[in-house]
Amino acid sequence: MPDYATLIDAETWAFIERTNAFYPPETIDDTVEQQRAVYDRLCRAFFTGYPDGVTAETTAIATPTHDIPIRIYRAGTTNPAALVLYFHGGGFILGGLHSHDDVCAELCARTGHEVVSVDYRLAPEHVYPAETDDAMSAFAWAAATHSVPVILAGDSAGGNLAAGVAHRTRGHPRAPVGQVLIYPGLGGDMSTGSYVTHAEAPMLTRRDLELYRDIRTGGIDRSREVACAPLADTDFSGLPPTVVVTAECDPLSSDGEAYRDCVVAAGGKAHWIEEQGLVHGYLRARQTVARARDSFSRIVDAVSVLGRGEWRW
C-alpha cells in the first residue's frame, strides 16, 4: 500500500480532513438520499462564490420527454471564443448545478469562454443510459444554438460523460474541438494499475467505484458499451484533441494514462497530466492547496488553448 503520509502534503491532508468532517468515508453505506443531503452540505461549505464580472443564468433544454436544467456562465466577453459544456462529478448519483457552481464560474472568468453546466439525470431514479442521453441532448443543443466551437469538460463521472459524447459525435458537422477530462472514470480494468495500487486511497476507494457503477447501471454489466465505458471502444480515431488530468492518489489514475495511449496510438492528439500527491475531488481545494491551485491553472490553460484551436503539447 502506498505511504500516503509521504505522498500527500500537509495542505492536502487538511483538505481531506475538512472534507471527511462533512462527508465521512462511511457515508458510502448510507442511502442515496442521505448521501445527497451530506454532499449538499459539503458543497455549501466549500462554495467560494463567483469571481467579479461573472453572471449566471439558470434555464433548461427542452427534450420530448423532459427538461434538462442548465446554468450558463458569462464573463462579460462580447464574443467568447468557445463554449465549454461542463458535466459535474458525483458518481452519477450526486450533484447538480449547485455542486460545481463556483468551479464553473471560475473556469468562465479565467478563460473568457461561455460555460454551460449540465444538470443531467441521476441514478438510481434514472439509470444508464439516461445520463448519457442527457449529455448528448446538451451537446446537440449547444451545437444548434451557438456558432462558436464547443469544448467538452467534466470531472470524475462528468469526465466519463464528456468522453462518451466525444466518441459518439465523431463525424458531426459541429463535432467538439477538444475535451478536458479531470480525474475521469473511463471504464478501465479494475483488476490492474491504480485500481489496485490506490484501491484504498483517501477520498475515493475501489469499493466506492464499484458501488457507484452498480447504482448507475442498475446492476447490469455495461462494461462493453462505449457510452458507459469509453475505454471499451475499439476505435479511438477521429476524437478531438484531448487533455486528461488525473490525481496520483486515486484509483482512477490509470484510466487517464490508458485513454491518452489509445488516442495517440490511433493517430490523435492527447496529453496526460498526472498531478503528484493529489487526491480525487481536489477541485474543491483549488483555493487552499498549492498543488490543487497549480493543477487548476493547468486545466484553465488547457481549456483556453483548445478553445483557440491550438495544441501545444
C-alpha positions in Angstrom: 0.0 0.0 0.0 1.4 3.5 -0.8 2.7 5.6 2.0 0.1 8.4 1.8 1.7 10.2 4.7 4.7 10.8 2.4 2.9 11.2 -0.9 0.4 13.7 0.4 1.5 17.1 1.8 0.1 18.8 4.9 -2.2 21.2 2.9 -3.8 18.3 1.1 -4.3 16.4 4.3 -6.0 19.4 5.8 -8.4 19.4 2.8 -9.0 15.7 3.2 -9.8 16.1 6.9 -12.1 19.0 6.2 -13.9 17.0 3.5 -14.3 14.0 5.8 -15.7 16.2 8.5 -18.7 16.9 6.2 -18.7 13.7 4.1 -17.1 10.8 6.1 -15.9 7.8 4.2 -18.6 5.6 5.9 -21.3 7.8 4.2 -20.9 5.4 1.2 -23.1 3.0 3.2 -25.9 5.5 3.6 -28.9 5.6 1.4 -28.6 7.7 -1.7 -31.0 10.3 -0.2 -28.8 10.5 2.9 -25.6 10.8 0.8 -27.1 13.6 -1.2 -28.0 15.6 1.9 -24.5 15.2 3.2 -23.0 16.0 -0.2 -25.1 19.2 -0.5 -23.8 20.4 2.9 -20.3 19.7 1.7 -20.8 21.7 -1.4 -22.2 24.7 0.5 -19.3 24.6 2.9 -16.7 24.7 0.1 -18.5 27.2 -2.0 -16.2 30.2 -2.8 -18.5 32.5 -4.7 -18.3 33.9 -8.2 -15.3 36.0 -9.5 -16.1 39.6 -10.3 -17.8 40.1 -13.6 -19.3 36.6 -13.9 -23.0 36.3 -14.4 -25.1 33.1 -14.4 -28.4 32.3 -16.0 -30.3 29.2 -15.0 -32.6 27.8 -17.7 -33.4 24.4 -19.3 -33.0 22.4 -22.5 -36.4 21.1 -23.6 -36.4 17.5 -24.9 -39.5 15.5 -26.0 -39.7 13.8 -22.6 -38.3 16.2 -20.0 -36.3 19.4 -19.4 -32.6 19.3 -18.6 -31.7 22.2 -16.3 -28.5 24.1 -17.3 -26.7 27.1 -15.9 -24.9 29.4 -18.4 -21.9 31.4 -17.1 -20.7 34.5 -18.9 -17.7 36.7 -18.1 -18.9 39.9 -20.0 -17.0 39.0 -23.1 -18.9 40.2 -26.1 -17.7 37.4 -28.4 -16.4 34.4 -26.4 -14.1 32.2 -28.4 -15.7 29.0 -27.4 -18.5 27.3 -25.3 -17.5 24.9 -22.6 -20.0 22.2 -22.0 -19.3 21.1 -18.4 -20.5 17.8 -16.8 -20.2 17.6 -13.0 -18.9 14.7 -10.9 -20.7 12.9 -8.2 -20.6 9.2 -9.0 -23.7 9.6 -11.2 -25.8 9.8 -8.1 -24.8 13.1 -6.5 -24.5 16.8 -7.5 -26.1 19.2 -9.9 -26.0 22.8 -10.8 -25.1 23.7 -7.2 -22.2 21.3 -6.7 -19.8 22.8 -9.2 -21.3 26.3 -9.3 -18.1 28.1 -8.3 -15.8 25.8 -10.3 -17.7 26.7 -13.5 -17.9 30.4 -12.6 -14.1 30.5 -12.1 -13.5 28.5 -15.3 -15.6 31.1 -17.1 -13.8 34.0 -15.6 -10.3 32.7 -16.3 -10.9 31.5 -19.8 -13.3 34.1 -21.0 -15.3 31.3 -22.6 -19.0 30.8 -22.0 -19.5 27.8 -19.7 -22.7 25.7 -19.6 -23.2 23.4 -16.6 -25.5 20.4 -17.3 -27.8 19.0 -14.7 -28.2 15.5 -16.2 -30.5 13.0 -14.6 -29.1 10.9 -11.7 -29.3 7.3 -10.7 -31.0 5.3 -9.1 -34.1 7.2 -10.2 -32.8 7.3 -13.8 -30.3 4.5 -14.6 -28.0 4.3 -17.6 -28.4 5.5 -20.3 -30.5 8.4 -19.0 -27.4 10.5 -18.1 -25.6 9.8 -21.4 -28.8 10.7 -23.3 -28.9 14.0 -21.4 -25.3 14.6 -22.2 -25.9 14.1 -25.9 -29.0 16.3 -25.8 -26.9 19.0 -24.2 -24.3 18.8 -26.9 -27.0 18.8 -29.7 -28.5 22.0 -28.1 -25.0 23.7 -27.8 -24.2 22.8 -31.4 -27.5 24.1 -32.7 -27.7 27.3 -30.7 -24.1 28.5 -30.7 -21.8 29.3 -33.6 -18.6 29.1 -31.6 -16.6 25.9 -31.1 -17.7 23.5 -28.4 -15.3 22.1 -25.8 -16.3 19.2 -23.6 -15.2 19.1 -20.0 -16.0 17.3 -16.8 -14.7 15.8 -13.6 -15.0 12.2 -12.4 -18.4 10.9 -13.6 -18.6 14.1 -15.7 -15.4 13.2 -17.4 -16.9 9.9 -18.3 -19.9 11.7 -19.9 -17.7 14.2 -21.7 -15.6 11.4 -23.3 -18.8 9.5 -24.1 -20.1 12.5 -26.1 -16.7 12.8 -27.9 -16.9 9.2 -29.0 -20.5 9.5 -30.2 -20.2 12.8 -32.1 -17.3 11.9 -34.4 -18.4 13.0 -37.9 -20.9 15.5 -36.6 -20.7 18.8 -38.6 -20.1 20.6 -35.3 -18.0 18.0 -33.5 -16.3 19.2 -30.4 -13.0 20.9 -30.9 -11.5 19.5 -27.7 -12.1 17.8 -24.4 -10.6 18.3 -21.0 -11.2 15.3 -18.6 -10.5 15.8 -14.9 -9.8 12.6 -12.9 -12.3 10.8 -15.1 -13.7 7.3 -14.7 -13.5 5.8 -18.2 -14.2 2.1 -17.6 -10.7 0.8 -17.2 -9.7 -2.7 -15.9 -10.4 -2.6 -12.2 -8.0 -5.5 -11.5 -4.9 -3.7 -12.6 -2.9 -0.5 -12.2 -4.0 2.3 -9.9 -7.2 0.4 -9.2 -5.0 -2.0 -7.2 -2.3 0.3 -6.1 -4.7 3.0 -4.8 -7.6 0.8 -4.0 -7.8 2.3 -0.5 -6.9 5.9 -1.4 -8.2 8.8 0.7 -11.3 10.4 -0.8 -12.2 7.5 -3.2 -11.7 3.8 -3.0 -12.3 1.0 -5.5 -15.2 -0.2 -3.4 -16.8 3.3 -3.8 -16.3 3.0 -7.6 -17.9 -0.5 -7.7 -21.0 0.8 -5.8 -21.4 3.9 -8.0 -21.1 1.7 -11.1 -23.7 -0.7 -9.9 -26.2 2.1 -9.0 -25.6 3.8 -12.3 -26.4 0.7 -14.3 -29.0 -0.9 -12.1 -26.5 -3.8 -11.6 -26.4 -4.7 -15.3 -23.0 -5.2 -16.8 -22.4 -2.3 -19.3 -18.6 -2.5 -19.4 -18.6 -3.2 -23.1 -20.7 -0.2 -24.1 -18.7 2.8 -25.2 -21.2 5.3 -24.0 -20.8 3.9 -20.5 -17.1 2.9 -20.7 -15.2 4.9 -23.3 -12.1 2.7 -22.9 -14.2 -0.2 -24.3 -14.1 1.4 -27.7 -12.2 -0.4 -30.4 -11.6 2.7 -32.5 -10.1 5.8 -31.0 -9.5 7.6 -34.3 -11.2 10.9 -35.0 -11.5 12.1 -31.4 -11.0 15.7 -30.6 -7.7 16.9 -29.1 -7.7 15.7 -25.5 -6.1 16.7 -22.2 -6.6 14.3 -19.3 -5.7 15.4 -15.8 -5.6 12.8 -13.0 -4.6 12.6 -9.4 -1.8 10.4 -8.3 -3.5 9.1 -5.2 -6.7 8.0 -6.9 -7.8 4.5 -8.2 -8.9 6.2 -11.4 -5.4 7.4 -12.3 -4.7 4.6 -14.8 -7.8 5.4 -16.8 -6.2 8.7 -17.8 -2.9 7.1 -18.9 -4.7 4.4 -20.8 -7.0 6.8 -22.6 -4.1 9.0 -23.6 -2.3 6.0 -25.0 -5.3 4.8 -27.0 -5.9 8.2 -28.6 -2.2 8.7 -29.5 -2.0 5.1 -30.9 -4.9 5.9 -33.2 -3.1 9.0 -34.5 -4.9 11.6 -32.4 -3.7 14.3 -30.1 -3.8 13.6 -26.4 -1.9 14.7 -23.3 -2.0 13.2 -19.9 -1.1 15.1 -16.7 -0.6 13.1 -13.5 -0.9 15.5 -10.5 1.5 14.3 -7.9 0.3 13.9 -4.3 -3.3 14.9 -5.1 -6.5 13.0 -4.4 -9.8 12.6 -6.1 -12.0 15.6 -5.8 -9.2 18.1 -5.4 -11.0 20.8 -7.5 -12.6 21.9 -4.2 -9.1 22.5 -2.9 -8.0 24.8 -5.7 -8.0 27.9 -3.5 -6.5 26.4 -0.4 -3.9 23.8 -1.6 -1.0 24.9 -3.7 -0.8 21.7 -5.7 -4.5 21.9 -6.5 -4.2 25.6 -7.4 -1.4 24.8 -9.8 -3.4 22.0 -11.3 -6.5 24.1 -11.8 -4.3 26.7 -13.6 -3.2 23.9 -16.0 -6.8 22.9 -16.5 -7.8 26.5 -17.3 -4.8 26.7 -19.7 -5.9 23.5 -21.5 -9.5 24.8 -21.9 -8.2 28.2 -23.2 -5.7 26.6 -25.6 -8.3 24.2 -27.1 -10.8 26.9 -27.4 -8.5 28.8 -29.6 -8.0 25.8 -31.8 -4.4 25.4 -30.7 -2.3 22.4 -29.5 0.9 22.9 -27.5 1.7 19.5 -26.0 
